[in-house]
């Protein structure tokens, strides 16, 4: 059990939460990778491909063999692109979900602010498309996406052999795999760009933008539409004139296509509302709010007290459950983002605590929430500090990547809030084991 003292809606309450044991695998004690956003994929060869990043340094690609339980680094993008050691802005992030086609795993890169801060941003040579050979592990740089603006969202149309990317300046691009060419389809957003794209079985591409709106790209008509009648279940009230809700809290944070029900399930950025999007119902589809899927102490309280949603959500098709990993204290990105500015006590409490991760599930058949608990590693009892990606393997195990409490100085990357040392790791939860325990 974990005993927590948490301030919610201005009141301090003592909560006792179950804990659940998870496996944890380290990446590298040499490369100090510090962040993960979306970039993991379990491929058909039973290997996991992961893209890690570090502000002001490099993006790195890893491969984990599930059967052998072996981790290996495949590439450092700054070395692959001959950017390292030149004092320029670099390809320091992989910020997209990956996809697989014909024995390759594809992804696009991102810079944002990676490189010496005193160096002119125009030194950046631009983001690229990449592919990983699933047989050899070789990572190959393909053509440029554009001159500067990298990707924060990606999907694939396997039938048309096209990759879609959402750039950091709000443009939708498409990459023709066989031609190795990219086309800019125009702007779809101009505020805080959503982090995940959705593609349905007809090849239509969807994205979210504030406040609670959805756009759609129709490949048959080759047009982008701002949908008029569907709205996400987000809180639209501004917190203040200086901090309006035109941000990622009023979008979907993560969304995933369910091949069985032929609908999408997503989580909103702010109050962590789980919703279903039936894209085939009516002319624009239908949104159904299902439940608030945050940690239990926030579920019935003020939506502005809920820490921002993470990107660690996955649909387990074997169990027909959605698994999700919100944080308990702190905010997403390992506690780097402050909570609601109006709740001083909540903010102060959060700064004193590590951003512990909580594992929760939603049973799609029963329509019920399953409380699993705070995640603690087997063996050394380290806490999970914030997850940025999740996926389900062919046997129904839940794999995830993010920050873990680090007790071995050789692996420490940074300290959160100056107090909590951490490293990035690959975690695994096996629902068939159900190892809840007391600590």
VEXDO-811058 format. One record per atom (N, C-alpha, C): x, y, z. Coordinates in steps of 0.02 Angstrom, whole numbers, plus 50000, padded with zeros to 5 digits. Layout:
<atoms>
XYZ/...
</atoms>
This chain:
<atoms>
500414994050000/500005000050000/500445006350000/500175011749972/500515018249973/500065023250007/500315026550059/499935031550095/500115038450068/499615042150044/499735048650015/499335053950051/499635059850058/499275065750081/499205070450021/498595071249997/498485074949935/497975080449946/498125086449917/497655091949919/497255092049855/496605091249860/496165091449803/495595096249819/495455100849773/494945106049783/495035109649849/495665111049867/495815114949926/495805111149991/495665104549990/495615100650051/496155095250050/496485094350107/496985089050113/496665082650137/496795077250101/496505070850120/497035065450119/496975060650165/497425054950169/497115049250128/497515046450082/497285041150040/497765035250043/497495029250045/497895023250042/497745019749976/498255019049934/498165016049869/498535009449864/498255004749826/498594998649812/499205000049769/499704995649772/500274995949729/500294989649685/500614990249628/500664984549583/501384984049558/501644978049557/502334976849536/502384976549461/502914979649435/503034979649363/503774978149351/503924975249293/504614974349273/504894981049247/505554982049255/505874988049228/506534986049196/506644988749136/507264987449099/507594994149083/508244994649098/508615000749086/508785001349012/508935007548991/509165008748924/509925008948922/510235014448945/510955015148940/511205019149000/511785017249025/512115021049078/512585026349049/512665026248983/513115030948949/512715036648919/512225035048877/511805040148846/511255041948896/511245048148917/510785050348969/510125052848939/509755048348908/509105050148879/508635052148936/508255057548924/507875060548979/507125060848968/506895060148905/506175060948892/505935055748841/505275054448844/504935050148796/504245052948783/504075053548719/503395055748701/503155051348643/502705046748658/502355042648608/502775037448573/503435038448567/503835034748519/504015027748544/503525023248545/503665016148554/503175012248512/503405006448488/502985002348445/503184995048453/502704990648464/502824983448467/502694980648398/503224978348365/503174976148296/502984968748291/502864966648229/502654959748217/503204954648230/503834956948236/504384952348252/504494951448326/504014953748367/504034953048440/504604957048470/504754962648438/505244967348465/504924974248473/505174977948522/504904984548537/505414989748512/505164994548473/505584999948448/505395006348485/505915009848509/505815015448556/506255021248534/505965027148534/506345033248520/506365037748581/506965038748608/507055043048667/507375049648646/507355054448690/507635060948674/507865064548737/508265069748725/508525073848779/508575081048753/508265085648788/508315092748768/509055094748766/509235097948711/509905100548698/510405095148677/510155089048665/510625083848643/510315079848585/510275073348592/510115069048534/509515064548547/509185062748493/508685057348495/509045050748482/508845045548518/509145038948510/508605033848499/508765028748460/508305023348442/508535016948475/508075013548509/508235007248542/507775001748516/508024995548524/507634989548507/507654984948567/507084982448588/507044977748644/506734971348619/507104965848628/506864959148609/506464956248666/505814955548657/505384953248711/505554946148732/505684941748684/505824934748700/506484933948739/506994937648718/507654937148750/507744941948808/507284946848814/507344952048864/508004955748857/508174957648795/508804960948781/508664967848750/509044972848774/508994979648749/509624981348709/509544984548651/510134987148616/509964993848583/510464998148581/510385004548547/510535003648473/510085006348431/510155005648360/510485011748328/510325017748352/510585023748320/510525029748365/510995034348356/510955041048383/510855045648322/510295049148320/510125052848259/510625058348243/510925061448293/511415066648277/512045063748245/512215057648264/512785054348232/512595051948162/512005049148156/511765046648092/511735052248040/511545058148061/511465063848016/512085068348014/512625066248049/513245070148051/513125077148078/512735077648131/512605084048163/513005084948228/513245079548255/513535079648322/514195083448323/514285087548375/514915091048385/515015097048340/514495099248305/514565104848259/514295111448287/514035111248348/513775117448377/513155120048342/512735115548317/512125117548282/511525114448316/510935116748298/510325113548321/510255106748287/509995101948325/510025095048303/509335091648304/509315085748275/508725081448279/508735077748346/508475081148396/508535078748464/507905075548492/507385074748450/506765071748475/506465067048424/506135061948450/505665057848412/505015058348452/504515061348424/503915063348461/503285060148433/503355054648395/502785051848359/502705044448374/502085042048367/501965034948364/502275032148300/502555026248304/502875023148246/502385018248213/502505016748149/502105011948112/502565007348072/502285001648052/502674996348019/502384994847950/502834993647902/502634991647834/503204988047800/503064982147773/503544978347732/504214977347766/504204975747831/504824974347866/505214980347892/504894986147889/505214992247914/504754995747963/505044999148012/504685003448059/504865010648041/504355014848032/504455021748009/504325026748064/504695032348062/504565037848108/504865044248078/504625049948103/504905056448084/505215059848144/505675064448133/506045067648187/505795074648202/506125077748251/505895084048280/506495087348313/506515093948313/507055097448348/506785101248409/506345105848398/506075110548448/506625115148473/507015113048523/507535117548549/508165113648566/508315108548527/508905104348541/509515107348508/509975109348549/510595112348525/510795118048571/511395120648561/511625126148604/511155132148602/510925134648658/510435140048657/510695146548627/511355147448627/511635153548599/511725153148523/511585147248494/511675146348422/511035148248385/511105151448329/510535153548288/510145147348267/509485147548277/509055141948260/509095140248186/509305144948145/509345143648073/509915138848056/510315137048106/510835132048094/510535125048086/509915124248107/509585117648102/509485115848029/509675109648012/509635107347943/508965104447924/508535103447974/507865101047959/507725094047983/507075092247992/506865085548013/506845080747954/506905074247970/506915069047919/506415063547935/506255059747884/505925053247892/506465047947900/506315042747939/506785037347950/506425030647945/506805025347932/506535018647936/507035014047970/506765009148007/507175004248042/507074997548009/507604994347987/507574987547960/507464982648017/506884979348017/506714974948073/507134968648075/507474966848020/507914960948019/508594962548047/508864968348028/509554970048047/509604975248101/509084979348111/509114984848158/509414991148130/509594991048066/509894997048035/509375002648029/509575008648050/509155014448045/509395018647986/508945020247940/509115023947880/508755030547878/509115035947865/508805042447855/508545042847784/507915044947777/507605045747712/507635053147693/507145055647659/507165062647638/506925067247694/507045073747683/506835078847731/506065079447730/505795081147789/505085082647794/504955089647769/505345094347792/505335101247769/505985104547792/506035111047789/506655114347807/506755115347882/506215114847922/506295116547993/505815113048040/505175112348021/504655110648069/504565103048074/504765100148132/504725092948142/504045090548162/503995083948171/503345080648183/503215079548257/502575080448276/502355078548342/501775073548339/501555071748280/501045066648271/501165063048205/500995056548203/501115052648142/500625046848138/500375045348078/499975039448064/500145036747995/499935030647980/500085027447917/499465024647883/499405025847818/498905022747775/499275017147737/499205010947760/499575005447730/499325003747660/498685004747648/498415003247582/498695008047530/498715014447545/498965019447498/499715020547504/500025017247554/500745017747566/500955025047577/500605028147625/500715035147641/500795035847716/501285039847737/501345042047806/501065049147812/500675050247864/500435057047879/500795059647941/500985065947938/501315069047995/501005075748012/500985077248076/500745083648100/501345087548127/501495093248096/502095096948114/501985101448174/502535103748203/502495107948262/502205114848247/502165116748183/501845123148168/501145122048138/500865116148150/500155115048136/499975113248065/500455110548027/500315108447959/500255100847955/499805098547913/499745091447898/500155089947835/500605085147840/501015083147783/500895075747768/501015073847707/500985066747689/501615064747651/501855058747668/502475056147640/502315050047598/502475050347535/502375044747489/502975040047495/502865034247526/503415029847544/503815027547482/503475025447431/503825022747372/504205028147334/503945034247334/504265039747298/504765043547341/504755042447407/505185046147454/505085053647446/504445055747445/504285062847436/503755064947487/503805071247508/503335074047557/502955079847527/502305080047543/501875085447520/501545088747580/501565095447582/501235099247635/500515100447614/500045097947655/499335098547641/499015104847671/499405108747707/499145114947734/499045114847809/498865120547836/498785121447908/498135118547933/498175114847989/497585112248022/497495115048092/498005118348118/497965121148185/498495126648191/498365131448236/498855136848244/498935138848316/498805134148363/498885135848433/499335130748465/499085126548508/499485121248539/499305114748505/499735112148463/499565106748417/499455100248455/498945096448435/498795090048469/499365085048455/499445080348499/500025075948498/499915069348462/499315067448447/499195061048413/498685061848359/498825058748302/498355058348247/497955051948251/497405051848214/496975045948209/496855044548136/496895038148116/496705036148048/496205030448053/495665030848014/495165025548016/495295020547959/494855015547953/494975010247904/494875012547832/494555018247822/494465020947755/495045025547735/495515026747782/496085031047767/495965038347784/495385040047815/495275046847838/495725048347898/496005054347900/496465056347953/496125061747994/496185061248061/495855065848107/496365068848156/496235074948176/496615078148229/496155082448271/496405084448328/496005088548374/496325095448382/495905100448393/496165107148408/495695110648456/495975115348493/495595118748545/495095123648514/494515124448548/494305120948609/493835115148593/494085109048596/493685103048588/493455101648517/493815104148468/493605103348398/494005097848364/493755095648305/494065090348267/494115092348194/494685091048163/494745091748091/494825084748059/494675084347995/494705077947959/494995079047890/495455074747870/495705074747802/495405068747765/495055070147710/494735065047669/495195063647609/495505057647604/495975056347550/495635055547482/494995053747481/494645053247418/494495060147388/494285064647431/494145071547409/494765075947410/495295073547445/495905077347454/495765084247482/495365084247536/495185090447569/495215089647645/495365095047679/495345095247752/494715098947773/494345095947819/493715098747843/493765100147918/493525105947939/493405107248010/492705104848026/492655099548065/491995096748079/491585101548122/490945102048107/490525107248137/490105104848196/489915098448197/489415096348246/489695092248304/490285089248296/490555085048350/491025089248394/490995087848459/491415091348508/491685086248558/492305087248578/492595083148631/492315085148698/492285080348746/492035081948813/492565085448855/492715091748837/493225095448873/492915101148912/493265103548963/493055109349001/493265115548962/492785119748945/492925125348901/493025131948938/492895132049003/492955138249041/493685140249047/493825146649035/494505149149044/494665149849117/495285148549135/495485149449205/495615156749220/495855160349171/495945167549177/496045170349108/496005176849101/496125179849035/496845178749014/497295178249063/497995177249046/498165170049031/497715165449048/497855158349038/497225154749013/497015156248953/496385153348927/496465145948911/495905142748896/495905135648884/496055133848811/496375138348775/496575136748707/497255133248709/497265127448740/497885123748745/497735116348742/498235112248756/498165104948748/497675101848797/497485105448849/496965102848894/496285102448860/496185106448809/495545106648774/495575102948707/496005097848704/496065093548646/496065086348670/496105081548623/496285074948646/497035074648655/497245071048706/497955070148719/498205063948682/497795058648684/497975052448651/497345049348622/497405046048565/496825042748535/497075036648497/496675031348495/496885025048464/496285021748430/496395018948372/495875015548334/495775008448361/495145006548372/494964999948395/494724995948335/495124991148313/494964987248253/494354982848263/494204980848324/493634976448336/492974980248330/492914985748367/492284989548366/492254994748310/492824995748276/492885000648222/492675007648245/492915009348304/492845016048333/493525018048362/493585024148384/494195026548416/494045027848490/494545026548532/494515028348602/495075033148618/494915038448654/495415043548669/495335046348738/495835050348758/495835053548824/495925061048814/495535065048848/495595072348840/496195074848881/496485080348858/497095082848889/497015085448959/496435088548974/496345091649039/496095086949093/495445085549093/495135081749147/495215074249139/495605071949089/495715064849078/495065061049066/494625063849026/493995060449010/494105055448954/493955049148967/493975044048916/493345044648873/493435044648807/492865045348762/492915040448704/492345039148674/492305035048614/492105039448556/492445038648499/492285042448440/492095037548384/491445037148370/491185032948316/491185037148253/491695036348212/491785040748154/491275039348099/490945033548102/490485031548049/489755033048065/489625035948122/488935037348142/488745044448120/488255044948075/488055051448050/488565054148000/488515060547986/488945063547935/489645065247961/489705066448027/490345068348056/490575063848112/490165058848129/490325054448184/490005056748249/490105052848301/489795054248366/490295053048422/490335057948468/490765057448527/490345055448588/490585050448625/490255048248686/490755048448744/490625052448795/491045052648855/490905046348896/491435042848917/491345036548954/491475037349029/492045040149048/492195041149119/492815045449124/492935048249183/493565051649197/494055046349220/494615045649184/495065040049195/495725042349227/495685046949273/496275049349308/496385045249371/496875047249411/496975043949476/496355045049519/496195040449564/495545040449598/495395046549640/495905049849668/495765055549712/495505061649674/495595061749608/495365067349567/494715065949530/494475059849533/493945057749487/493285061449495/493125063249556/492485066549568/492555073849588/493165076549580/493285083449602/493285088549546/493585094249561/493645099649514/494065097449454/493815098149393/494195095849335/494855099549326/494905105649354/495525109349348/496065106849395/495875102649444/496365099649489/496685093449459/496405090749406/496655084549376/497305085949339/497855082449356/498475083349317/498355081849243/498705085449201/498625084549129/498725077249108/498375075349056/498405068349034/499095066649006/499255060249012/499885057748983/499735054548915/500265052248882/500205048848818/500225041248827/500215038848889/500295031748903/499615028348908/499315026848851/498675023248848/498725017948794/498405012248804/498415006948755/497785002648762/497554999848705/496984995348705/497234988148705/497054984348755/497224977248759/496654973348726/496774970848666/496244967448629/496084960648658/496554957448692/496424950948722/495924951548779/496024956348821/495584957348879/494994961948863/495044965648807/494564970848790/494534976148846/495134978448864/495204983648914/495664989148889/495534995248911/495985000748899/496405001748961/497065001848954/497515003149009/497795010149001/497835013749057/498045020749055/498455022349117/498955026649110/499425028249164/499455035649177/498995038349217/499025045449237/499525046249293/499675052549310/500095053849368/499655055549428/499925054649488/499565056049550/499715063049574/500355064749579/500555071349601/501025074249549/500945080549535/501325083549481/500935083349416/501265084849361/500945085249297/501315080849247/501095080849184/501425076649135/502135079049123/502515075249083/503215076849070/503615077049135/503475072149179/503875071049239/503855076849288/503285080249291/503205085549340/503485092149319/503655092849255/503975099049232/503475104749224/502835103049213/502325108149201/501925109349265/501825115549283/501475117149344/500725115649338/500425114349395/499705113149397/499325119749393/498675119349401/498235125249396/498485130949439/498565136849410/498855142449445/498415145049501/497775143449501/497325146049551/497335142149616/497605136149617/497605131849676/498305131649705/498465136549748/499145137249775/499345131249817/498875128849858/499035123149902/499185116949862/498795115749810/498905109949767/499585110249733/499765116249710/500405117149677/500975115949726/500935118649787/501455117749836/501535110449856/500975106949865/501005099849882/501335095849825/501155097449764/501425093849707/502175094649702/502435100649717/503155101749712/503545097949764/503225095849818/503565092049871/503565084549856/503185082349807/503105075249795/503355073449725/503605067349716/503765065149648/503105063849610/503125064449544/502515063249505/502385055849495/502125052649547/502005045449546/501495043649492/501615037949460/501155035449408/500675030449437/500065030649410/499535026149433/499295022149373/499135015849382/498885011549329/498145010149339/497745011749288/497035010749292/496805007649226/496255003949228/495995000749168/495255002049161/495015001749100/494305002449085/494084996449045/493604992549073/493354986649040/492834988748987/492994987648924/492554989848870/491904985848868/491924979648888/491314975548888/490854977248946/491144978149005/490744979549065/490614986949075/491014991249043/490944998449054/491135000549124/491634997249153/491824998649222/492575000249227/492735004449277/493425006249291/493725001149340/494334999049327/494694994449370/495294997949400/495304998749465/495875001849499/496424996649506/497024998149482/497574993349487/498084995649539/498325001949533/498745004449587/499345008349562/499735010949610/500355014349595/500865009149573/501275010949524/501735006049494/502415006349529/502645000549551/503274999749587/503654993949556/504304994949545/504694989949510/504834983849554/504854978049522/505044971949557/505784972449577/505954969349631/506664969249650/506854974949695/506944981049666/507194986549706/506644991249731/506024990049711/505464994049738/505475001249719/505715002949659/505715009849636/505035011749609/504855018049616/504215020549592/504265022649519/503715021949484/503645024749417/503465032049424/503825036449389/503765043649399/503385047349344/503195044149292/502835047549238/502955044049172/502425041749139/502495037849079/502295041949017/502655040648961/502525044448900/502325040348840/502255033648848/502045029448792/501855022648819/501405019148784/501195012448804/500955008648743/501015001948747/500784997548693/500664990648723/500284986448687/500114979848711/500404974648663/500724969448690/501014964348647/500504958848631/500714953948592/500264948748567/499994944148621/500314944248680/500084940048735/499694944048787/499574950348773/499164954348818/499544957948873/500214957848870/500604961548919/500644968948900/500634973248950/500654980448940/501364982848948/501644985748895/502314988648896/502274996148895/502724999548930/502695006748934/503385009548946/503485015948927/504135019248934/504035025848970/504495027249015/504465033549051/504995033949104/504885038449152/505375039649205/505245035049265/505775032549294/505745028449354/506215031349406/506025030549469/506485032149523/507135028149513/507705031549518/508345028249505/508785028149567/508945022149590/509355021349650/510085019749633/510235018249570/510915016849549/511215023149518/511735026049549/512025032349523/512265031749451/512425025849428/512675025049359/512145026549308/511515025849326/510975026949278/510605033549287/510745037149340/510375043349353/510465048249296/509905050949271/509915055749216/509865062849244/509355063949284/509225070549314/508875069449380/508745075049414/508315074849473/507705079149460/507125076649479/506515080449472/506435085049532/506295091449517/506185096449569/506785096849616/507365094849591/507975095149631/508015089949685/507565085149687/507535080549744/507495073249725/507225071649666/507055064749651/507445062349590/507985058549600/508375056049543/507975050949502/508065051349436/507695046649393/508105044749333/507895039349300/508145037449234/507545035049194/507625034849129/507095032049087/507155024449086/506585021249079/506585014049077/505995011349038/506045005149017/505495001448986/505174997149039/504514997949049/504154994149099/503684989149068/503484984149108/503014979149085/502554977149142/501894977049127/501394974649174/501044968749141/501034963149175/500704957149149/500044956249187/499474957649155/498824956949189/498694949949216/498994944949185/498864938049207/499194936549274/499684940549293/500024939449357/499654942949414/499384949049400/499004952849451/499364953349516/499984955749514/500404955949573/500294962349613/499734962949646/499634968549692/499954966649759/500254971349793/500594969949855/500604976149899/500834975249960/500894980850007/501624983050011/501714989550018/502394992250027/502354998050077/
</atoms>
